[in-house]
Structures are given as structure tokens and as C-alpha cells.
């Protein structure tokens, strides 16, 4: 091995020291020994100084070590097939091997990776360059010299072929689609229904769809289809927004009702999981009223269609009768019943709760209505309950209910099925037996695993549904005049005085309540406002901005009392103005921004608010926007409205 000159002085100095020491000891010639010792020490000092200077010069020249290919490691790195380079914190490329120079011969790394941040070199990122896809790995280079610049070593892994096979795998994944004629029972109930021709035409359309995606299908039962195809065809179906939905409407049925389809698509890596996702999607599509397509990927859902008003509630009352019987058995096998609705409850919540409390009383069970904070919309009903011995101590707070509820208790949720809007998810999870009664479209974040559920997106209100349950619960059940009035008030509120979202069963339910003693004067008293609320509502209506398609937007300032109530009432009031098809009013509560949406039916406010985390019904919906000021909430809402209007134009 070749030694540096200053390294060679070290063994010479050591030998001199040994000789000097030997002369002193053996010959007692201390003069010669001292001279040899001094020469040895001087040699060691000179050698140490030269060694330190060499190391400093080596550190200064480190930046050029790869350029001159002075080491075998540099030669190996230069001939590697993996692109590699060394650059400083300013992005200047100090060194690049041959593989990288074949791709890029520049001197600035920022031209290749404009988004790369040298402060976080350990991050891995992917990018496309020169027709290939690379995964970039970066490592900081430790420098011993304190004044040396920080360097980053980087190498690129070519992932082009791997991504190609990944895309092939994803494109060939099996997709399962379920297609139901969701209003088949209603069509079949009409004697004029052209059953054979309609089913034949539906199957022809499904067959054409199957051929377009190169899949296969099977028909089972009367009007249900199972379709399998490859995932690469799904983006085109989504781009076209599932044209089969509109094509089905054109089929001649012989009745006044068109054919409506529900389509659920599950896109997973296996057929069994795709089938499971498709079934979950179909349950959600039917719970949202049908006439729409739902695509489920993993935990995410995408919706298409579903913009029309649900034609009418189901004509058969079998479902109501069965639910009433099951609810009675559940109550009789429990010790007590708890009922709660959504945050900021309205008369639809209170009226439905009073009707269910009557059912519990008929079953010999004590019932409680859980409420955290009353509001002016329900103050009249709550005051009447507080003044009645029959409802004495029947209204509890969430904390009080948590202290009383037991595993044998029944928890009933009314007028909502969203986990994000229910009064207390903790209370819901504390009960082993749960029931959900709601007339809104089913959301993605629906409460899970209820013991019983009664969901009817075609019903005008929860009060209408509970009124029908009362008729089948027990022959001896007689609701009081106050309970009937509260139920009628809830129906009146959700139907805007029976002007929208009503069907034959809505008026039948109202007629039953009237026969049982519902007082319309009492209903009117429940809606009376004080003068300040009236003035505030008028101010919000006056400040409304009218957009395209007759959509009105207004806001309630943060300092306005009862802002949430005013927002809902102002949204209702705006619909009475000529030319307005839908209205949105926002109220800043301090904790969040509440949005109330109302529509006459031409605009689906539920879809608009669902995009920003809300939900509800086609004509009545709401949302809560957390963590944003009022101005930003207005912009978010307007973006959702514009997106909706563009989709309507496409369809």
C-alpha cells in the first residue's frame, strides 16, 4: 500500500524513540539518547500537523471527489443503471452518473423537480419525466467539515412497468352492478300496467348496457338484474352519468307512472367484495328514494341521478302494519322508552315523539323525550307538556337520560338517521335496542345497526309516518287532542301548510288526526312568532340575493337572536316569492354556520347540501359547516350550487 509522506514519518519517529531509549538505558549515553528522543518527538509533531492539513484539504475537495473518479465507489455509481445524482441545498447538481445524464444533462435539479423541498430531503415522491414514471428517493449527506455546504444524494427508481401492470390489474378488476326496477310493486298494482312488455324493454336496455361494457348479466326475480363487467368500463358510465336511468323513464307502462331504476355498483378487488359493496349501495339507493345510481369504492360513495321528487309514498300499508306490530313487541319487552331527534328539533320531532310516547303508554311503559336546548319553534309545545300532569318530568336532558338508560331500554330516533345530526350518538350507542323512524333520504353516515327501522323517503314528514303507526299499533289506542294537534303541526310545517311534498296518504293521516281531536287553532298558536323574530325574518328575506334558476341566498348575522330558527323560517318565506324555486339561508351560530335549504321541487336541495356535509329531503334539507366564517360558507354553498346546475344541464 502506498503511504503518504507524512504518514511515513510516524514509524521513523517511533523507531527513533525506541533507539534513543535503548541508548540511555544500555550505554548511559544520555546526550545521544536525548537527541534521538527530541528528534522522535519532533517527527511525531510534524507528522500530526501534516495529517491534519491533509484531512482539511480532503474535506474542501469533497465536492470534486466524484468528478475526478478518484475512487472505485465513484466508478461503480457512475455505471449503475439507476439514475443517481448529488446536489447542494441551492439545487445545483454537483455530480450525476451516466444513467441520469442520458435523461437530463442540466445543472439545476429544480427544473426536473420544481416541487422538491431541500429542507425535507427524506421524503419520497413520484413524478413523470421523459416518458417514464420514477419514484425519487433522497438522502442527506453528512459533512464533517463545519463550513461545507449540505449535500443531498438522490436516486430514481423506474416504476413505469410496475405502474403499467398495476393499471392493468385495476382495469381488469371485477365490478358488480345490481339493477332494480324500484317502483315495480306500484306499477304492478295498477291494472293498466303492461307488465310483460315493460319487463322485456327493461331487459333489452340492460342487455345493451351489458354489451357496451363487454360484461355479462343474469335476471332474477321479476325486475332485478345482476351484472358483472371489468372496472375499465366504469369511468365511461360515470362520465355519461348512467344513461340507463333516463332511458327507463321513456318506457311506456300503460300507467301514469314511469319506470324508475336503482343501480348500485360495487368496485373492489374481488367479486365477493364487489357484490357486498353493490348490496350496500343498493340499500342506500333505495333508502334515498330510488331512481338513481350509487357507486361504492371502499368506504366512499358517488351518487348519480336522484334529482326528481319521489313519485308518491308506497300504496301498500303492509310495511306500516308490520312495523307497528314489531314496535309494540319491542316496547312490551323493554322497561322504558327514550325518544330523541336531531339537533335544533322542530315540530316534526316533537309531534312524532308525542305520538310514540302515546304508543309506549299503551304498552304500559314509561317514555321520555330527550332534549338538550329548547328553541322558539317548539316552546309552545314544551310549555303545554310542562303544564300537564300526563307529561310531568317526561322531558330529560342528555345527561339525565344517560343516567337512566339501561340495556333493556328502547331508544327511538325520529326525523333523522344521520350520525352527525342526531342529538346524541352516545345515547344511541348506550341502548341495546334501537329504532329509527325518518322520512329523509338515507345519507352515507346513517346510524348503524338499528333493531328496527322505518324509512320512507316518499312520506311528507315523520309525523305522517307516526300517525299511520298509531292506526295499526293497537285498536284501543286513542291519542289525546294535544298529541294529535302536535302531530298535525309537524305535518303542516314540513309540507308548508300542505302545499308541497304531499300525497293521498298525507291527507288521510291529517284526516285521522282531525277526527281524533286535532285543534287547528292550537296548531296555529304553535307557529306564532314574537314581533322581533318577525322583523328579523323580514330583514333576512329583504337581503336575499337571487341567482340563476330562481335560487335565492341570504344570511343571518351572528348577533341575530334565534339565528337558526330565523334561517329556517326565512328559507320558507322566500319560496312564497314569485320566481324563486329554491332558497338557502345561512346563520352563524358562533360554533358553526347552519344552512337551511328549501325547494318547490324543481331544485334538489338535498343533493346540493349533501356535497358540503349536509342532507335531508329533496325539498327540505340542512347542513352545518364547522371551522369556516360566514363569507367562506357562502362561497362553499355557491360552488355546490354551480356544480349542481352544471350537472343538471349535462343530464
C-alpha positions as CSV (number, residue, x, y, z in Angstrom):
1,X,0.0,0.0,0.0
2,X,1.3,3.4,-1.0
3,X,2.0,5.7,2.1
4,X,1.7,9.5,2.1
5,X,5.0,11.3,3.1
6,X,3.7,12.5,6.4
7,X,2.4,9.0,7.2
8,X,5.9,7.5,6.6
9,X,7.4,9.8,9.3
10,X,5.3,8.1,12.0
11,X,7.2,4.7,12.1
12,X,10.5,6.6,11.7
13,X,9.8,8.8,14.7
14,X,8.7,5.8,16.7
15,X,11.9,3.9,15.8
16,X,14.0,6.9,16.8
17,X,12.3,7.0,20.2
18,X,13.0,3.3,20.8
19,X,16.7,3.6,19.8
20,X,17.1,6.7,22.0
21,X,15.6,5.0,25.0
22,X,17.8,1.9,24.4
23,X,21.0,4.0,24.3
24,X,20.1,5.8,27.5
25,X,19.5,2.5,29.3
26,X,22.3,0.4,27.8
27,X,25.2,2.7,27.3
28,X,24.2,5.5,29.6
29,X,24.9,7.9,26.8
30,X,22.2,10.3,27.8
31,X,23.3,13.0,25.3
32,X,22.7,10.8,22.3
33,X,19.5,9.4,23.8
34,X,18.1,12.8,24.5
35,X,18.9,13.9,20.9
36,X,17.2,10.8,19.5
37,X,14.2,11.4,21.8
38,X,13.9,15.0,20.7
39,X,14.1,14.0,17.0
40,X,11.4,11.4,17.5
41,X,9.0,13.8,19.2
42,X,9.6,16.4,16.5
43,X,8.9,13.8,13.8
44,X,5.6,12.9,15.5
45,X,4.6,16.6,15.8
46,X,5.4,17.3,12.2
47,X,3.6,14.1,11.1
48,X,0.4,15.0,13.1
49,X,0.4,18.6,11.7
50,X,0.7,17.3,8.1
51,X,-2.0,14.7,8.7
52,X,-4.4,17.4,10.0
53,X,-3.7,19.6,7.0
54,X,-4.3,16.7,4.6
55,X,-7.7,15.9,6.2
56,X,-8.8,19.6,5.9
57,X,-7.8,19.7,2.2
58,X,-9.7,16.4,1.7
59,X,-12.8,17.9,3.2
60,X,-12.5,21.0,1.0
61,X,-12.1,18.9,-2.1
62,X,-15.0,16.6,-1.3
63,X,-17.3,18.3,-3.8
64,X,-15.0,17.2,-6.6
65,X,-14.3,13.7,-5.5
66,X,-16.8,12.1,-7.8
67,X,-15.9,14.4,-10.7
68,X,-12.4,13.1,-10.9
69,X,-13.5,9.5,-10.4
70,X,-10.7,9.0,-7.9
71,X,-12.3,6.1,-6.1
72,X,-13.8,2.8,-7.1
73,X,-17.1,3.7,-5.4
74,X,-17.5,6.6,-7.8
75,X,-16.8,4.3,-10.8
76,X,-19.4,1.9,-9.6
77,X,-22.0,4.6,-9.0
78,X,-21.3,6.0,-12.5
79,X,-22.0,2.7,-14.2
80,X,-25.2,1.9,-12.3
81,X,-28.4,1.6,-14.4
82,X,-30.3,3.6,-11.7
83,X,-30.2,7.3,-12.3
84,X,-28.3,9.0,-9.4
85,X,-27.1,12.5,-8.6
86,X,-25.6,14.7,-5.9
87,X,-26.8,18.3,-5.5
88,X,-26.5,21.1,-2.9
89,X,-29.2,22.9,-1.0
90,X,-29.4,25.5,-3.7
91,X,-30.4,22.9,-6.3
92,X,-27.1,22.9,-8.1
93,X,-26.2,19.4,-9.4
94,X,-22.7,18.6,-8.2
95,X,-22.4,15.2,-9.8
96,X,-24.7,12.9,-11.9
97,X,-24.0,9.4,-13.1
98,X,-24.2,8.3,-16.7
99,X,-27.8,7.0,-16.4
100,X,-29.1,10.3,-15.2
101,X,-27.1,12.3,-17.8
102,X,-28.8,10.2,-20.5
103,X,-32.2,11.6,-19.2
104,X,-31.2,15.1,-18.2
105,X,-27.9,16.9,-18.8
106,X,-28.8,20.2,-17.0
107,X,-27.3,21.6,-13.8
108,X,-30.4,22.6,-11.8
109,X,-32.5,20.0,-10.0
110,X,-35.4,22.4,-9.7
111,X,-36.0,22.2,-13.4
112,X,-36.7,18.5,-13.1
113,X,-38.4,18.6,-9.7
114,X,-39.9,22.0,-9.3
115,X,-41.8,21.0,-6.2
116,X,-38.9,19.4,-4.3
117,X,-38.1,20.9,-1.0
118,X,-34.5,20.5,0.0
119,X,-35.4,21.1,3.7
120,X,-37.1,17.7,3.8
121,X,-34.8,15.5,1.7
122,X,-36.0,12.2,3.2
123,X,-39.4,12.5,1.5
124,X,-40.3,10.0,-1.3
125,X,-42.2,11.3,-4.3
126,X,-43.2,10.1,-7.7
127,X,-43.2,12.1,-10.9
128,X,-43.2,11.6,-14.7
129,X,-40.2,12.6,-16.8
130,X,-39.1,11.8,-20.3
131,X,-42.0,9.4,-20.8
132,X,-41.3,7.3,-17.7
133,X,-42.6,7.4,-14.1
134,X,-40.0,7.5,-11.4
135,X,-40.1,7.1,-7.6
136,X,-37.5,9.5,-6.2
137,X,-35.6,8.6,-3.0
138,X,-33.4,11.3,-1.4
139,X,-30.9,11.1,1.4
140,X,-29.0,13.9,3.1
141,X,-25.1,13.6,3.0
142,X,-23.4,14.2,6.3
143,X,-20.5,16.6,6.1
144,X,-17.7,16.6,8.7
145,X,-16.3,20.0,7.7
146,X,-18.3,22.7,9.6
147,X,-18.2,25.1,6.7
148,X,-19.1,22.7,3.9
149,X,-22.4,23.0,2.1
150,X,-25.2,20.5,2.8
151,X,-25.5,17.9,0.0
152,X,-28.3,15.6,-1.0
153,X,-27.8,12.2,-2.7
154,X,-30.8,11.2,-4.8
155,X,-31.6,8.1,-6.9
156,X,-34.5,7.4,-9.2
157,X,-36.4,4.1,-9.4
158,X,-38.2,3.5,-12.7
159,X,-41.8,2.5,-11.8
160,X,-43.1,2.7,-15.3
161,X,-43.6,-1.0,-15.9
162,X,-44.8,-1.7,-12.4
163,X,-47.5,1.1,-12.8
164,X,-48.4,-0.3,-16.2
165,X,-49.2,-3.7,-14.6
166,X,-50.9,-2.0,-11.7
167,X,-53.2,-0.2,-14.1
168,X,-53.9,-3.4,-16.0
169,X,-54.8,-5.1,-12.7
170,X,-57.1,-2.2,-11.7
171,X,-58.8,-2.0,-15.1
172,X,-59.5,-5.8,-15.0
173,X,-60.9,-5.9,-11.5
174,X,-64.4,-7.3,-11.4
175,X,-67.2,-4.8,-10.9
176,X,-70.7,-5.9,-9.8
177,X,-73.8,-3.9,-10.6
178,X,-77.3,-4.5,-9.3
179,X,-80.2,-3.1,-11.3
180,X,-83.7,-2.9,-9.7
181,X,-87.0,-1.6,-11.1
182,X,-87.6,0.1,-7.7
183,X,-91.2,1.0,-8.3
184,X,-92.3,-2.4,-9.7
185,X,-94.8,-3.0,-6.9
186,X,-96.5,0.3,-7.5
187,X,-96.7,-0.3,-11.2
188,X,-98.0,-3.9,-10.8
189,X,-100.8,-2.6,-8.5
190,X,-102.2,-0.7,-11.5
191,X,-104.5,-2.9,-13.7
192,X,-103.3,-1.0,-16.8
193,X,-99.7,-1.9,-16.2
194,X,-98.1,-3.5,-19.3
195,X,-96.1,-6.0,-17.3
196,X,-94.6,-8.3,-20.0
197,X,-93.7,-5.5,-22.4
198,X,-92.2,-3.3,-19.7
199,X,-90.0,-6.1,-18.3
200,X,-89.0,-7.1,-21.8
201,X,-88.0,-3.5,-22.6
202,X,-86.1,-3.1,-19.4
203,X,-84.2,-6.3,-20.0
204,X,-83.4,-5.1,-23.6
205,X,-81.9,-1.9,-22.2
206,X,-79.9,-3.8,-19.6
207,X,-78.7,-6.2,-22.3
208,X,-77.5,-3.2,-24.4
209,X,-75.7,-1.7,-21.4
210,X,-74.0,-5.1,-20.8
211,X,-72.9,-5.3,-24.4
212,X,-71.4,-1.8,-24.2
213,X,-69.2,-2.7,-21.2
214,X,-68.4,-6.3,-22.5
215,X,-69.9,-7.9,-19.4
216,X,-72.5,-10.5,-18.6
217,X,-75.8,-10.3,-16.8
218,X,-78.4,-12.5,-15.3
219,X,-82.1,-11.7,-14.5
220,X,-83.5,-12.9,-11.2
221,X,-86.9,-12.4,-9.7
222,X,-89.3,-10.2,-11.7
223,X,-87.4,-7.0,-12.2
224,X,-83.9,-7.4,-10.8
225,X,-80.6,-7.9,-12.7
226,X,-77.1,-8.9,-11.7
227,X,-74.3,-7.5,-14.0
228,X,-70.6,-8.2,-13.9
229,X,-68.0,-6.3,-16.0
230,X,-64.4,-5.0,-15.9
231,X,-63.6,-1.9,-14.0
232,X,-62.0,-0.1,-17.0
233,X,-65.6,0.5,-18.4
234,X,-66.9,2.1,-15.2
235,X,-65.4,5.6,-15.8
236,X,-67.3,6.0,-19.1
237,X,-70.5,5.0,-17.4
238,X,-69.9,7.6,-14.7
239,X,-69.0,10.2,-17.3
240,X,-72.3,9.6,-19.0
241,X,-74.0,9.7,-15.6
242,X,-75.6,6.3,-16.2
243,X,-77.9,7.0,-19.2
244,X,-79.9,3.9,-18.4
245,X,-81.7,5.9,-15.7
246,X,-83.2,8.3,-18.2
247,X,-83.8,5.6,-20.8
248,X,-86.0,3.7,-18.4
249,X,-88.3,6.8,-18.0
250,X,-89.2,6.6,-21.7
251,X,-90.7,3.1,-21.4
252,X,-94.4,3.1,-21.9
253,X,-96.0,1.5,-18.9
254,X,-99.7,1.9,-19.6
255,X,-100.0,3.9,-16.3
256,X,-99.2,7.5,-15.3
257,X,-96.0,6.3,-13.5
258,X,-92.7,6.0,-15.4
259,X,-90.3,3.2,-14.8
260,X,-87.6,4.1,-12.3
261,X,-84.4,2.2,-11.7
262,X,-82.0,1.9,-8.8
263,X,-78.5,1.0,-9.8
264,X,-75.8,0.0,-7.3
265,X,-72.2,-0.6,-8.4
266,X,-69.5,-2.2,-6.2
267,X,-65.9,-1.7,-7.3
268,X,-63.5,-3.9,-5.3
269,X,-60.6,-6.2,-5.9
270,X,-62.7,-9.4,-5.6
271,X,-66.1,-10.4,-6.9
272,X,-67.4,-11.3,-3.4
273,X,-66.4,-7.9,-2.0
274,X,-67.8,-6.1,-5.1
275,X,-71.1,-7.9,-4.6
276,X,-71.1,-6.9,-0.9
277,X,-70.4,-3.3,-1.8
278,X,-73.1,-3.3,-4.5
279,X,-75.7,-4.6,-2.0
280,X,-74.7,-1.8,0.5
281,X,-75.1,0.7,-2.3
282,X,-78.5,-0.7,-3.3
283,X,-79.7,-0.4,0.3
284,X,-78.5,3.2,0.3
285,X,-80.1,4.0,-3.2
286,X,-83.5,2.6,-2.1
287,X,-83.3,4.5,1.2
288,X,-82.7,7.7,-0.8
289,X,-85.9,7.2,-2.8
290,X,-84.6,5.3,-5.8
291,X,-84.3,6.5,-9.4
292,X,-80.6,6.9,-9.0
293,X,-77.2,5.2,-9.3
294,X,-74.7,4.6,-6.4
295,X,-71.1,3.7,-6.9
296,X,-69.2,2.4,-3.9
297,X,-65.4,2.2,-3.8
298,X,-64.0,1.2,-0.5
299,X,-65.8,3.4,2.0
300,X,-66.6,6.2,-0.5
301,X,-69.9,6.7,-2.3
302,X,-70.7,8.6,-5.5
303,X,-74.3,9.4,-6.5
304,X,-75.8,10.0,-9.9
305,X,-79.4,10.9,-10.7
306,X,-82.0,11.1,-7.9
307,X,-82.9,14.7,-8.7
308,X,-86.6,14.2,-9.1
309,X,-89.3,14.2,-6.5
310,X,-90.2,10.7,-5.2
311,X,-93.4,10.0,-7.0
312,X,-95.6,9.1,-4.0
313,X,-95.5,7.0,-0.8
314,X,-95.9,3.3,-1.3
315,X,-99.5,2.4,-1.8
316,X,-99.4,-0.7,0.3
317,X,-99.7,-0.3,4.1
318,X,-98.3,-3.7,4.8
319,X,-94.9,-2.3,5.7
320,X,-96.5,0.1,8.2
321,X,-98.6,-2.6,9.8
322,X,-95.7,-4.9,10.2
323,X,-93.5,-2.2,11.7
324,X,-96.3,-1.2,14.2
325,X,-96.6,-4.8,15.3
326,X,-92.8,-5.2,15.7
327,X,-92.5,-1.8,17.6
328,X,-95.2,-2.9,20.0
329,X,-93.4,-6.2,20.8
330,X,-90.2,-4.3,21.3
331,X,-91.8,-1.9,23.7
332,X,-93.5,-4.6,25.7
333,X,-90.2,-6.4,26.1
334,X,-88.5,-3.3,27.5
335,X,-88.7,-1.4,30.8
336,X,-88.7,2.1,29.4
337,X,-88.6,4.1,26.1
338,X,-86.4,7.0,25.2
339,X,-87.1,9.2,22.2
340,X,-84.8,11.8,20.6
341,X,-84.5,13.7,17.4
342,X,-81.9,15.9,15.7
343,X,-80.1,19.0,17.0
344,X,-82.3,22.1,17.0
345,X,-85.5,20.0,16.9
346,X,-88.7,21.3,15.2
347,X,-92.3,20.4,15.5
348,X,-91.9,17.3,13.3
349,X,-89.5,15.9,16.0
350,X,-91.8,16.9,18.9
351,X,-95.0,15.8,17.3
352,X,-93.5,12.4,16.3
353,X,-92.1,12.0,19.8
354,X,-95.5,12.7,21.4
355,X,-97.2,10.1,19.2
356,X,-94.6,7.5,20.1
357,X,-95.0,8.3,23.8
358,X,-98.7,7.5,23.4
359,X,-97.6,4.1,21.9
360,X,-95.4,3.5,24.9
361,X,-98.1,4.4,27.3
362,X,-100.5,2.0,25.5
363,X,-97.8,-0.7,26.1
364,X,-97.6,0.1,29.8
365,X,-94.1,1.6,29.6
366,X,-92.7,4.9,30.7
367,X,-91.4,7.1,27.9
368,X,-89.1,10.1,27.9
369,X,-88.3,12.7,25.3
370,X,-84.6,13.7,25.3
371,X,-83.9,17.4,24.6
372,X,-80.8,19.5,25.4
373,X,-81.8,23.0,24.4
374,X,-85.3,24.2,23.5
375,X,-85.9,26.7,20.8
376,X,-88.7,29.1,19.9
377,X,-90.1,26.7,17.3
378,X,-91.1,24.2,20.0
379,X,-91.5,26.4,23.0
380,X,-95.3,26.3,22.8
381,X,-95.5,22.5,22.7
382,X,-92.9,22.2,25.5
383,X,-94.8,24.7,27.7
384,X,-98.0,22.7,27.2
385,X,-96.2,19.5,28.1
386,X,-94.7,21.1,31.2
387,X,-98.2,22.2,32.4
388,X,-99.7,18.8,32.0
389,X,-99.6,16.1,34.7
390,X,-99.5,13.5,32.0
391,X,-96.1,14.6,30.7
392,X,-94.7,15.7,34.1
393,X,-90.9,15.0,34.2
394,X,-91.1,13.3,30.7
395,X,-88.6,15.7,29.1
396,X,-84.9,14.9,30.0
397,X,-81.5,16.2,29.2
398,X,-78.9,14.0,27.6
399,X,-77.1,13.7,30.9
400,X,-80.2,12.7,32.7
401,X,-81.1,10.2,30.1
402,X,-77.6,8.6,30.2
403,X,-78.1,8.1,33.9
404,X,-81.4,6.3,33.5
405,X,-81.0,4.3,30.3
406,X,-80.3,0.5,30.7
407,X,-79.6,-2.3,28.3
408,X,-83.3,-3.3,28.4
409,X,-84.4,0.2,27.3
410,X,-85.5,1.1,23.8
411,X,-84.1,4.2,22.1
412,X,-86.1,5.6,19.2
413,X,-84.6,8.2,16.9
414,X,-87.1,10.4,14.9
415,X,-86.8,12.7,12.0
416,X,-83.1,11.9,11.3
417,X,-80.9,9.0,10.6
418,X,-77.6,10.9,10.3
419,X,-74.9,10.2,13.0
420,X,-73.7,13.7,12.6
421,X,-77.0,15.4,13.3
422,X,-78.6,13.1,15.9
423,X,-78.9,14.7,19.3
424,X,-76.5,12.2,21.0
425,X,-74.7,9.3,19.4
426,X,-73.5,8.3,22.9
427,X,-77.1,7.8,24.0
428,X,-77.9,5.9,20.8
429,X,-75.0,3.5,21.4
430,X,-75.9,3.1,25.1
431,X,-79.1,1.3,24.2
432,X,-79.1,-2.4,23.0
433,X,-82.5,-2.0,21.2
434,X,-82.8,1.0,18.8
435,X,-85.4,2.2,16.4
436,X,-85.2,4.8,13.6
437,X,-88.2,6.5,12.0
438,X,-87.4,9.0,9.3
439,X,-88.7,10.4,6.0
440,X,-85.4,11.8,4.7
441,X,-83.2,10.3,2.1
442,X,-80.7,7.9,3.5
443,X,-77.3,9.5,4.0
444,X,-73.8,8.0,3.9
445,X,-73.3,8.5,7.6
446,X,-76.5,6.7,8.6
447,X,-76.8,5.4,12.2
448,X,-75.7,1.8,12.1
449,X,-77.4,-1.5,13.1
450,X,-80.8,-0.4,14.3
451,X,-83.0,-3.1,15.7
452,X,-86.0,-1.7,13.7
453,X,-86.1,1.0,11.1
454,X,-89.0,2.6,9.3
455,X,-87.6,4.8,6.5
456,X,-89.9,6.3,3.8
457,X,-88.4,8.9,1.6
458,X,-91.8,9.5,0.0
459,X,-93.5,10.5,3.2
460,X,-94.2,14.2,3.8
461,X,-93.0,14.1,7.4
462,X,-92.1,11.9,10.3
463,X,-95.4,12.9,11.9
464,X,-97.2,11.4,8.9
465,X,-95.4,8.1,9.4
466,X,-96.0,8.0,13.2
467,X,-99.7,8.8,12.6
468,X,-100.0,5.8,10.4
469,X,-98.2,3.7,13.1
470,X,-100.8,4.9,15.6
471,X,-103.6,3.5,13.5
472,X,-102.1,0.0,13.5
473,X,-100.4,-0.1,16.9
474,X,-103.5,-1.1,18.9
475,X,-107.2,-0.9,18.4
476,X,-107.7,0.7,21.8
477,X,-105.1,3.4,21.3
478,X,-106.6,6.9,21.5
479,X,-104.2,9.8,21.1
480,X,-105.2,13.0,23.0
481,X,-106.2,16.2,21.3
482,X,-102.9,17.8,22.2
483,X,-100.9,14.9,20.7
484,X,-103.0,15.0,17.6
485,X,-102.5,18.8,17.3
486,X,-98.7,18.4,17.7
487,X,-98.6,15.7,15.0
488,X,-100.7,17.9,12.7
489,X,-98.4,20.8,13.4
490,X,-95.4,18.8,12.4
491,X,-97.1,17.7,9.1
492,X,-98.1,21.3,8.5
493,X,-94.6,22.6,9.0
494,X,-92.9,20.0,6.7
495,X,-95.4,20.4,3.9
496,X,-95.5,24.2,4.1
497,X,-99.2,24.1,5.0
498,X,-99.9,21.1,2.7
499,X,-98.6,22.9,-0.4
500,X,-95.6,20.7,-1.3
501,X,-94.5,17.1,-0.9
502,X,-98.0,15.8,-0.2
503,X,-99.7,12.6,-1.3
504,X,-103.0,10.9,-0.7
505,X,-101.7,9.3,2.5
506,X,-100.7,12.7,3.8
507,X,-104.3,14.0,3.7
508,X,-105.5,10.6,5.1
509,X,-103.2,11.0,8.1
510,X,-104.3,14.6,8.6
511,X,-108.0,13.5,8.4
512,X,-107.4,10.8,11.0
513,X,-105.8,13.4,13.4
514,X,-108.6,15.8,12.9
515,X,-111.2,13.0,13.7
516,X,-109.2,12.3,16.9
517,X,-109.5,15.9,18.1
518,X,-106.6,17.8,16.5
519,X,-107.3,21.5,17.0
520,X,-106.3,23.8,14.1
521,X,-106.3,26.8,16.4
522,X,-103.8,25.1,18.6
523,X,-101.7,24.3,15.6
524,X,-101.8,28.0,14.6
525,X,-100.7,29.0,18.1
526,X,-97.7,26.7,17.9
527,X,-96.5,28.8,14.9
528,X,-96.9,32.2,16.4
529,X,-93.8,34.4,16.5
530,X,-93.0,37.4,18.6
531,X,-92.5,40.8,16.8
532,X,-88.7,40.7,16.9
533,X,-88.5,37.4,15.2
534,X,-90.9,38.6,12.5
535,X,-88.8,41.7,11.9
536,X,-85.6,39.7,11.7
537,X,-87.1,37.3,9.3
538,X,-88.3,40.1,7.1
539,X,-84.8,41.6,7.1
540,X,-83.2,38.3,6.0
541,X,-85.8,38.0,3.2
542,X,-85.2,41.5,2.1
543,X,-81.4,41.0,1.9
544,X,-81.6,37.9,-0.3
545,X,-79.6,37.5,-3.5
546,X,-81.3,35.9,-6.4
547,X,-79.1,33.6,-8.6
548,X,-79.8,31.8,-11.8
549,X,-82.6,29.3,-12.0
550,X,-84.5,31.2,-9.3
551,X,-82.2,30.3,-6.4
552,X,-82.2,32.7,-3.5
553,X,-79.4,33.0,-0.9
554,X,-79.4,35.1,2.3
555,X,-77.6,35.2,5.6
556,X,-78.4,35.9,9.3
557,X,-75.7,37.9,11.1
558,X,-74.0,36.3,14.1
559,X,-75.6,38.8,16.6
560,X,-79.2,38.0,15.4
561,X,-81.1,36.1,18.2
562,X,-82.5,32.7,17.3
563,X,-80.5,32.7,14.1
564,X,-81.1,29.0,13.3
565,X,-84.9,29.5,13.7
566,X,-84.9,32.7,11.6
567,X,-82.8,30.9,8.9
568,X,-85.4,28.1,8.5
569,X,-88.3,30.4,8.6
570,X,-86.8,32.9,6.1
571,X,-86.0,30.0,3.7
572,X,-89.6,29.0,3.9
573,X,-90.8,32.6,3.4
574,X,-88.6,33.1,0.3
575,X,-90.4,30.3,-1.5
576,X,-93.6,32.4,-1.4
577,X,-92.0,35.0,-3.6
578,X,-92.8,34.7,-7.3
579,X,-89.9,33.4,-9.4
580,X,-88.0,31.7,-6.6
581,X,-87.7,27.9,-7.0
582,X,-85.2,27.3,-4.1
583,X,-83.8,29.2,-1.2
584,X,-80.8,28.9,1.1
585,X,-80.3,30.9,4.3
586,X,-77.1,30.7,6.4
587,X,-76.9,31.6,10.1
588,X,-73.7,32.0,12.1
589,X,-74.3,30.4,15.5
590,X,-70.7,31.0,16.7
591,X,-69.9,27.3,16.8
592,X,-70.7,26.7,13.2
593,X,-72.6,28.0,10.2
594,X,-76.1,26.4,9.8
595,X,-77.6,26.2,6.3
596,X,-81.3,25.8,5.7
597,X,-82.4,24.8,2.2
598,X,-85.9,24.8,0.8
599,X,-87.3,24.0,-2.6
600,X,-90.6,23.8,-4.5
601,X,-89.4,20.5,-6.1
602,X,-87.6,21.6,-9.3
603,X,-84.3,22.0,-7.5
604,X,-83.0,19.2,-5.3
605,X,-81.6,21.0,-2.2
606,X,-80.7,17.7,-0.6
607,X,-78.1,16.9,-3.3
608,X,-76.7,20.5,-3.1
609,X,-76.2,20.4,0.7
610,X,-75.1,16.8,0.7
611,X,-71.9,17.9,-1.1
612,X,-71.0,20.2,1.8
613,X,-71.7,17.6,4.5
614,X,-75.5,18.1,4.9
615,X,-78.5,16.1,3.9
616,X,-82.3,15.9,4.2
617,X,-85.1,15.7,1.7
618,X,-85.5,16.8,-1.9
619,X,-87.4,19.9,-0.8
620,X,-86.2,20.4,2.8
621,X,-82.5,20.0,3.7
622,X,-79.9,21.4,6.0
623,X,-76.1,21.4,6.8
624,X,-73.7,22.5,9.4
625,X,-70.3,24.0,8.3
626,X,-67.7,23.9,11.0
627,X,-64.4,25.8,11.1
628,X,-65.2,28.5,8.5
629,X,-66.5,32.1,8.7
630,X,-69.9,33.1,7.2
631,X,-68.4,34.5,4.0
632,X,-66.4,31.4,3.2
633,X,-69.5,29.3,4.0
634,X,-71.5,31.3,1.4
635,X,-68.7,30.7,-1.2
636,X,-68.8,27.0,-0.4
637,X,-72.5,26.8,-0.8
638,X,-72.4,28.8,-4.1
639,X,-69.8,26.4,-5.5
640,X,-72.0,23.4,-4.7
641,X,-75.0,25.2,-6.4
642,X,-73.0,25.9,-9.5
643,X,-71.8,22.3,-9.7
644,X,-75.4,21.0,-9.3
645,X,-76.6,23.3,-12.1
646,X,-73.9,22.1,-14.5
647,X,-74.8,18.5,-13.8
648,X,-78.5,19.2,-14.5
649,X,-77.5,20.8,-17.8
650,X,-75.5,17.7,-18.7
651,X,-78.3,15.4,-17.9
